[in-house]
Amino acid sequence: MSVTMEARASGLALAETAEAVFLTLTVVDQLCGVPVLAVRDVLGPQVITRIPLAPPEVAGSLNLRGRIVTAIDLRRRLGLPPREEGTTAMSVVVERDGELYSLLADQVGEVLPLPRSDRAPNPPTLDPLWREVSDGVHRLGERLLILLDVERVLAIGEP
Amino acid sequence: MDDLLADFLTETQEGLVALDAALVRLERAPDDAPTLSEVFRIVHTIKGTCGFLGLGRLEAVAHAAENVLGRYRDRTLPVTQGGISLILRALDSIRGIVAGLEATGSEPEGDDAPLIAALDAAAAGEVPPAAPKPEAPAPAIPAAAPSAPTAATPSATAPPPAVGAATEAPSGNAAPQTIRVSVEVLEDLMMLVSELVLTRNQLLQLARAEENSAFAVPLQRLSHITSDLQEGVMKTRMQPIGNAWAKLPRLVRDLGVELGKRIELEMRGAETELDRQVLELIRDPLTHMVRNSADHGLETPEERRRAGKPEAGRITLNAYHEGGHIIIEIADDGRGLNIEKIRAKALAQGLATEAELAAMTEREIQRFIFRAGFSTAAAVTAVSGRGVGMDVVKTNMERIGGTIEVRSEEGQGTTFIVKIPLTLAIVSALIVEAGGERFAIPQIGVVELVRVGGEGAPRLERIKDAPVLRLRDRLLPLVNLAGLLRLDTASAEEGGFVVVTQVGAHVFGIIVDRVFDTEEIVVKPVAPILRHVTIFSGNTILGDGSVIMILDPNGIARATGVGGEAMETEAGRGKSQPGALGHADARAALLLFRAGDATPKAVPLGLVARIEDIPREQIESAGGRPLVQYRGRLMPLVPLSGAWDPAAMPARQPVLVFSDGDRAMGLMVDEILDVVEERLVIDPAGERPGMLGSAVIGGKVTEMLDTAWWLRQAGEDWFGGSAGDSPGAGRRVLVVEDSAFFRSLVVPALSAAGYAVTAVADAREALRLRDAGAMFDAIISDIAMPGMDGFALAASLREGGAWRDLPLIALTGRAEPADIERGRDAGFTDYVAKFDRAALLESLRQCLAAPVAALTSGEAR
């Protein structure tokens, strides 16, 4: 929660500069970024109800203060191996068309202002599945960060 | 007090408050046209309504005021302070009369002549004579103005302070009987209460775990209050079902005149209340059913006389509460359902075999009327008989968790019984567990719970793989919930529970592992990305805070086929699928069938010559391929499911027969499901050999048969026929057709006949080809196409250019004489119905054999 609030505050402060503020998260070992303004909440491990017959990317649904949130497993969404037994996931809650969705990540990192100048378009060799949901790549010191397009991450089963 | 009068009073009170404010505004800005119009409109409405209600005194005053306002609005009279004061006085007078009306139900005595005279004088342009007098109502202005915010808030409708009493209003200004609240506010309240119920449930759950908690008593009280509140808020949304019936007397009268029948309509229980959301949803289906009763149900006076019934037919609507449901009966004393006709029709449509029909009870046969495309009306009238109707009614009822049944006795009449929940917002549900997950089953469908597998308890039995339960005297089909939901745990079927569920007239059991208690749940819709999972009707949060999916018994019945109407199509559902390429311009009749896997398959009915049911022993084998002697010839059979296994064949093999001249081939399928009429949108994503792609038909993904491909499987010579003189012989044909589906039908047929076919998707592309110098021997074009249609294409081809004299064949869904005439005028050489492959080939052959220019050749088909 506090992460969110901070993020919002800094997001507003930096909105007019040449930087965009992202919440970083890790999926397996891949560093990803979600625009901080899209994030409503960050939750620790939650009880998730499985939804039979749902698309494989849908991990289930959870209760966020009386609202039902559909959880999307980013590992499956990105075609990565499933989470090992016994490990837990963090929920990054985002909203789309009035519905809440939770993006399940392995870890949630910090809120970073990322200068636009460090952003590069998707390399053409990127896995098509990733290219579909990625807005670009950020150089972040030693590592590369994939900018996730929340809209497209949630467009499951849509062309 | 009369409802109408009460409504009028409420409305007038609101109008008066708004008027006060508007008039003051007007006084300040006499040129404000919108305000003037608003004032005029309100006074006009009051005048109009009271004229209608026979309130003469009120009308006279309002009319006089309206005259003045009318002149203000038309700018033929300047707005003066004196004039406004006069109108305010008129309003006060109106207010006084309204107050009297409220108190006594009739207009109070009084003399308005001076006021009216003054108003008339003002309207005539005279300066109001009583200029100083308006002092009296003047204080009304500041008093009334603050109490005039938006009309929707309760305070707005509170009677204005005692200023109104300046006239002859009785003291104490009776409070209005009703207040108007926007539906939105009610919806919000309902939602909040729903949440409150959830929270209460959670608290109760927590308290249950703790004995002797100090919270127990206050919690109990909270629980009661919550229940009362829930009930109270629900009541605010309740409306008498009579509201949905209001238009029926007129409808029935008109129908009676149109159909030459005498019809009496009796409505009982019109005051029975139900949730407005439900009310809205049943309005149309109810209207439809009454229409049906009048048209199909009731006989003509002549017939009734002969049957010894009174000449006037009777339609009875009856509504009453039963448990948490409302029951609506729509009964007529007409001819009743004709079982024989339904049976014959079901047979003709391939909905059931004769043997199946023979085994059905009358009730089951009657239920065929709920199947899509089923109408026994001999003639299609303007009123009904088009075969859309009862299935739509049923679908709509099911969508809101309701059921519909029919009871009919021949010669005595038909009764439809609709059972719907009072509200959709909160339902009572049974919580069950299957495969380690919990689910909620709405109580409405649950008939009983049966424990199986224990000591002395009934046992699950199996017929091949299908689990069944012998329950008293009936054999209950069972659905294993864990299996249906593909939950990995192989649930212990031997010791579980069976939730006996009823969907329509069908009863089936759902096998679950455990049963918890029942809980009041608030149905929340599932996220859009899950909408396609029709087994769930929603989800909710349980008392313990966990999220749970709500099962839809209708969806389960559909998914498993336990309901006899499993294949029902829901008209209007899933038509336009985004991303689909194929786009048929017309609705096509499709034959639905099953073969091989569970996915339904479809083929245009027009391509199928006949549907046969061939006894197993008649199917012979030659060189490992099945054959049958059919109409004196050998007909090759092609198994659609791939391999042909003579041993696994059913006693009777359904076969779709395709024929061409005197050749025929049969496609072996597992089961004929239905004939539906649908606008085809084929998504080529599902394309594979033998299938063109998939389409959503009746809410189900259905594979479209690639007929040409299957015909090739029957043997090389299928199209070749007299292969030597292949008619096409490399002649070049251009096909202009916007629908990928029809292109894929026509192109292979022509190619197989030896033509070199080029296909384009629209007329402009065809013209581009012409301008690019391409040359063909003949052109086949669709008529209805987006953008430039076939007629326009023909006209522009005939105008000039290299293709001016080419034979031009129109391919169309409609081949009415008038259309043919129009096509001929536009320059088409011939007119061929879509799907009629033989006709098309013949037409091409003729056109090319005598390469005469347009307008003269061959007969239109």
Chai-1 contact restraints between the chains, C-beta under 6 A:
chainA,res_idxA,chainB,res_idxB,connection_type,confidence,min_distance_angstrom,max_distance_angstrom,comment,restraint_id
A,V47,B,S546,contact,1.0,0.0,6.0,A-B,restraint_1
A,T49,B,V547,contact,1.0,0.0,6.0,A-B,restraint_2
A,R50,B,E437,contact,1.0,0.0,6.0,A-B,restraint_3
A,P52,B,L485,contact,1.0,0.0,6.0,A-B,restraint_4
A,P52,B,L487,contact,1.0,0.0,6.0,A-B,restraint_5
A,L53,B,V533,contact,1.0,0.0,6.0,A-B,restraint_6
A,A54,B,L530,contact,1.0,0.0,6.0,A-B,restraint_7
A,S61,B,V547,contact,1.0,0.0,6.0,A-B,restraint_8
A,N63,B,I541,contact,1.0,0.0,6.0,A-B,restraint_9
A,N63,B,G545,contact,1.0,0.0,6.0,A-B,restraint_10
A,N63,B,V547,contact,1.0,0.0,6.0,A-B,restraint_11
A,G66,B,E195,contact,1.0,0.0,6.0,A-B,restraint_12
A,I68,B,K524,contact,1.0,0.0,6.0,A-B,restraint_13
A,I68,B,N539,contact,1.0,0.0,6.0,A-B,restraint_14
A,I68,B,V547,contact,1.0,0.0,6.0,A-B,restraint_15
A,T70,B,A527,contact,1.0,0.0,6.0,A-B,restraint_16
A,E99,B,A527,contact,1.0,0.0,6.0,A-B,restraint_17
A,I156,B,I529,contact,1.0,0.0,6.0,A-B,restraint_18
A,P159,B,G579,contact,1.0,0.0,6.0,A-B,restraint_19
